[in-house]
Amino acid sequence: MRGALLYVLIFGVGFGGIFWYVFDYIQRLRRHIALMQERIRELEDHNAELVLALEDRVDVAHIDEAIRRGRISR
């Protein structure tokens, strides 16, 4: 009986440790994915700002070109 109890404790702790390790790893992956998604959102927002800035520069360049060619007066 003592041997069986010892085996139950050893295997119980062993399988419990493995389960805890896997569960902890999954939780870490979920946190990492959440952080990566937040970073992706930040980069998308920054990218949108850069696109708007470039569009503004293109518009300014077109206006400057039109002024230089004399189509628009200053």
N, C-alpha and C positions, 0 to 999 in steps of 0.2 A: 504494500500500500504506500509506503514511504517513497519507493522508487517511482510509482506512478505519479504521485504528487510532485515529485521533483521534475519529472518529464513534463508535466502539465505546466509547471512554473517556468521551466526553461523555454519550452516552445511558445508558451503564452507571451512571455517577455520578448522573445525573439520575433514572433510574428507581430506583436504590438509595436515593437521598435521599427520593423520594416514598414508597417502601416503608417506610423507616425512620420517616418522619413518621406514616404511617397506623398502623404497628405501635405506635409510642410513644403515639399518641392512644388506641388501643384499650386499652393498658395503663393509661393514666390513667383512662379510663372504668371499667375493672374495679376499680381502687383506690377510685375515688369511690363506686362501687356498694357495695363492701364496707364502706366507712365509713358510708354511708347505712343499710345493713342493720343495722350495729351500733347506730347512733343510734336506729333504729326499735325494736330490741330493748330498749334502755334506756328509751325512752318508753313502750313497752308495760308494762314492769315498774313504772315509776313510776305509770302509769295504774291498774294493778292495786292498788298500794298506796293510791292515792287512793280507789278504789272501796271497799276494805276499811274505810278510815277513815270514809267516808260511811255505810257500812252500820252501823258501830259507833255513829255519831252518831244514826242513825235508831232503833237499838235503845234507846239511852239516852233519846231523846225519847219513845219509847213507854212506857218504864218511868216516866219523870217524869210523863207524862200519866196513867198508871194510878195513881200515888201521889197526884197532885193530885185525881183523881176519887174516891179512897178505895178503889179496888179492891185495892191492895196496901198493906200496912202497912209503915212504915219500920222 
